[in-house]
Amino acid sequence: MEEKTLNERIDTNVIDLNNYQKHDGGSGSVVTGRAVFVNKESNLTVIDIDINKSFDDESKQSVRRKILNKLDEDDVVVQTASGGLRIYANTDDFYANSNRMIKCCTCDEFVDIITSLDESKRSLIVLQNSKVRKDHRLKTNVYQLVRGSGNIPINREVTFFTLFQAINSLPNEQIELAYDRAQNSDNLTANARDNYYAAKQRYRFLRLSPFVLVKMSKIWNNDYYTYEILPLLRNDTNIVKPLDMSDSFSMTDIRRKAETKQHKTADDVICDLSRVMRFVETVAMYIQKDFNIFDKRWGITFVTDTNMTRNLKMIKLWKTVHKTTTAYDILQSCLSKLTLQGVMFDANDTAIVFSIFRGFKCNLREHVNIVTISMFLNFVREVIAD
């Protein structure tokens, strides 16, 4: 847990700003503001909400009020010089793909995510009480702290937005039980109780992963996590299954399961994908289990990266606020688990090389009746091998 206050966490990575600039390097000896290198702050994320600049002051204030009403009183929120909002949060398990994720969401506001994925790439954020202006003829604007304080730890209360998405990822028979348990919790605030059913309805089609609940237990109920959950996690089972040609499970079955929302976690998807395909590194292609209608047998076929990508992107699994997760997204997150070094006719080490030879079409017998096959042996000896 982050026990330090925000000011304590960023103290060593704060710089002075001069000449009313938003960036360092301004001339002059008078300090007009301060900024922090977010890229050097582990587990710190700034959510930058840029409200439509064409709005008048009253409209901007209305948008800010709606956003603030959805946040907790202890959240650290700064109003920017242009009238937008910056919310300071812990990164925790949020998936970031760059230090600055620009326009993650667009409506009346543009939302940017600034974090510390790559410490070597600068991400400078202006702090509260800083004064900025483009030139001396224009009005000076100030970054104002509108909620929270830099002298307390960043709020770690779990929100319905996160909790309910995690609950929705559970098996169907457990979802309502989890909702009931959450509603009957003694830890709900009065505001949370008043908004419980509205939030449940609002987020009913959104889901994350059951492992978010594991993360919550680790943070808020560490004893339960240590003694009940952790032992289960240590008994990890191998989710990658072999390509079994006697198994009739196919890509069509994955598509059918996705359409009926049977996949609850990424591991469910990985397990199913492992039953039907592999990526072959040496040729940069995929092999996929395929049913041969002429031989009436399962075999393999080679699939190009383009075709596999298109097919997997068509398999839509679940939806979060701004993104629909597809089977392709899951595959990219675990491709190494389904990667082979190559393909051979008859491979010994099938863990890293796929063997095309899947056995004889005939049934092998332990005992052979020589009398029955003698005429065939004579034919091979006298005609074919002569």
N, C-alpha and C positions, 0 to 999 in steps of 0.2 A: 504494500500500500504506500501511496505517496503522502507521508506525514508532514513534509515540509510545506511551508506556505509558498504561494506563487512567487512572492518577492525573493524568498530564500532560494528557490530553485533557479531563478533566472539571473540572480545577482552578478555572477561572474561573467555573464555573456551580454551585458548591457553596455551600450556605447552612447556617448553624447552626440546630439545633432546641432548643427549651427546654421545660421542664416535662414531659418524657417523652412529648411529642406526636410523631405521625407526620407532621405538617404544620407549616408555618411559622405564626407568629402566637402561639405559646404565651407565657404570661407567665413572669416570673422571669429572673434574671440568670445562672443556672447552665446551661451548655450540656450537654445530655444526649444529643445526637446530631447527625448531619449528613445532608443529603439533596442530591441532584443534580437539576437540571432537565433531564431527558432530551430534552425537546422542543427544547432549544438545542444539543444535541450531534449534529452531522452524522455520519451513518453508524454510530450507536450504537443497538443494540436490546437490551432487557432482556426475557428470557423468564421470566415469573412463573408458577411452578407451585405452585398452592395445594392441598396434600394434604388429603383429606377430614378435616374437623375432628372427626368422630365416632370416628376411629381412636385407639387408645391409643398411647403413646409408642413401644412396640416395633413396632407396625404401621407407624407413620410412618417409623421408622428403616429398616424393610425396604424401603419404597417409595423412600426417599432413596438407599439403597444400590444399588437396581436402576438408578435414573436415573444416578447417578454412575459406575456401571460402564460406561455407554455413552458417557461423555465422556472427553476427553483430560485428562492430568494438568495441563496448563497452562491449561485453561479456568478462567475466573474465576467462581466459584460462591459465593453467599451464602445461608446458612440464615436464613429470616425468623423473626420473633418467634413466629409461629403454627406453625412447624415445616415450612413449605414451602421451596422453593428458588427462587433467582433466578440466571439464567445470563446473563452479559454476552457479547454477540456483536456482530460487525460486520453492519450491515444488508445491504451489498452489493446484490445483485439481488433480494432478497426483496421481494415485492409487498405493500405496506401500504396500507390504505384509510382509516386513521385513526391518531391518536397512541396510542390505547388500543383494541386489538382484544380485546374481552372474551370469555372462554370460547370461544376458538378450537377447543378440544378438551375434551371432558368424558368422564371415566371415573371412576376412583378419585381423579383429580386434575382440577382446573380449570386450564386454561392460558390466560394472558393474554399479549399481545404489546404491549410499550410501546416506542414509537419516536418519531422526530422528523419525521413527515410535515408537520406544520403547526407552525412555530416559535411562532406566536402563542397556541397552546392549551397550557396548562400540563400537564406530566406530571412530577410530583415523585416520586422514588424514594428511600426511606431507604437509607443506606449502612451498611456493616459497622461493628461496634462501637457502634452507636447503641442506647440503652436506651429502651424504651417500656413504658407501662402505661396502662390506662384511667382508674384513679384510685388514690389513695394506699393504699387498702385491699387492692389486688390485687398479685399478684406482678409484679416487674419482669422483662421479657424482653429479650434482647439479640440483635441481628442479628450472626451470626457468619460470618466467612470460613471456608469449609470446603474450598476448593480454589483453587489459583492464587494470583496476587498482582497487586495494582494497580500494581506497579513493573516489569512486563514488558508488551510489546505483547500484545494479545488474539490468541490462537492463530488462525493462518490455515491450518492444515493442512486439506486437503480430506478429507472423510469418505466412506466407502462409500455412505452414505445419499444424498449429493448426486451423487457420481460415477456410481453405477450407474443412477440415474434418468436422468441425461443420456445415458449409453450406450444405455439402452433406447429412447431417442427417435431413434436412428440408423436408417437403412434396414436391413432385416432381414439383408441379406448382409454388413453391416459390424459387426453387434453382437458376434458371437463374436470377430471379429478384435480389436475394441476391448477386450473382456474379457481376451483372451490378452495383449495388450500391457500392460494394467494389472497383471495378475498377475506378469508378468515384469519389472516395473519394479524398479529397485534402490532406490527410495525408500520401499518398503513397510516398515512397522515389523514387528517379530516378532509383535505382537498382531494386526496387520492380516492377516498371512499365515495365522495360525491360524484366523481367522474369515472368510476370503475366501469360501469356498463357502457357508457358512451365510448370509452377508450377500447373496450373489448370489441365493440362493433366496428370501430374505425379501423382497427388493425387486423381484422379477422382473416384477410386474404394475404397477409404478409408473414414471412417466416425466415428465420435465420438458421440456427443449428442447435441441437440439444446440448452441444458442448459449451454454448453460451451460459447455460444453466450451471454447468460444471464450474465455469469461471466465476459466476456469481457466488456459488457456494464457497469457493476458495477464498474470496474476498470477505464475504459477510458472515460466513459460518465455517470458519477454518477447521474446527474440531470435526464437524460432520464430513467435510471434504477429506480430512486426513484419515479418519477411521472407517468411513463408509465408502466413499467414492474412489479414493486413490488405490486401494487394493484391487478394485475392479479394473481400473485402467492399466494396472501392471500386468493383469492377465490378458494381454492383448492377443487377439486372434488374427490370423492371416486373412485379410479380406480379399487378396488376389487369388482368384481361382484358376485352375488350368484350362487350356483350350481342349475340351473333351468332345471328340467327334461322335461320341455316343449320346451326348446331351443335346436335346432338340431346342434348347434355348437360343434365341437369335436376336438380331438387332430389332426386328419387328416387335419382339416381346418387350424390349426396353422402351420402345416408342409407346406401346400400349400401356405399360406401367406409368410412364410419364403423363400420359393423357388422363389417367385415373388417379393421379397424385399419390402413387404408392411409395415413391421415393421420399424418405424423410430426412436423410442426411447425405452428405457427399460420399461417405463410405458405402452407402447403399448403391449409389451410382457406380462407383469404382468397382465394386464387387460384380455388378452386372456387366459392365464394359469388359472386365477381365475374362468373362466367359465367352466373349464373341470376337475380340480383336487384340492385336498387339501392334506396336510401332517398331519397325525394323530400321535401326540406326544406319547401317552401312549403305542402304539404298534410299533412305529418307522416304519410305513408303509404309503403308499399313498392310497387314494381312487381316482378313476378316473371315470368320466361319460362314460358310455358304452351303446351301443345300443343292446338290446336283440332281435335277429332276430326271435325268436320263439314267444315272447309276442308282438313283434312290439312296444316296449316301451323302453324309456331311463331309465337306472338304474345305479347302481354303482358297481364297482369291485375293489377288493383290489390288489394293485401292490407293489411288494417288492422294496426296495431302489435300488437294483442292476438293476432291469429291468427298473425302471423309469429313473435312471441315464443314462443308455445306450440309451433309447429312446430319451431323451431330448438332449443328446450330438450329436445325429444325426441331430438335427434341427439347422442348421447353419444360423446365423442371419446377421452378418456383419463382415468385416475384417478391423483391424487396421494394423499397420506396422508389428508387430511381433506376432499377435494373432488373431484367428478367434473366435468371441464371439458366444456361443451357447445358446439355451434356458436354458440349465442346469446352465450356468454361471449367467444368470439373476435370475433364481429361488434361487440360493444360496445367492444372494445379498438381497433378500427380503423374505426369507422363513418364517419369523415370521408373515408376512401379510397373508400367506396362511396356517397357522397352526391351527389345532383344538386340543382340549384336549382329545377328544374321540369320540366314535360312540355309539349311543343308538337306540333302535327300534323307540321310539317316544319321542324325546327330546323337552323340553320346550324352553331352551336357545340355539337356533340354531346358535348363534354368536360364541359359543365356542365348541359346541357338534353337530355332524352331526346326523340328524334324518333319519333313514332308511325308516321309514314309510312316504310315499309320497302321501297318500290318497288312497281311494278305487278305484278299477278298474271300478266300476259302477258309474253312475251319480246319485248323491243325489237329491231328489226332495223335495220341500217345502211342498207339499200337497200329501197325500197318499189316493188312492182309496181303502178302506177297502174291498169292494166287490171283487175287482180283486185279492187281496192277501189272502182272507179268507181261501181258500182251502189249501194254503201253511201253514198258521198259524195253522189250524186244524191238519195238518200232523205233524208239529213240536210238538204240544201239546200232541197228542194222541199216536204218534209212537216214536218220538225221545226222548221227555222229560218224557215219561211215566215210 
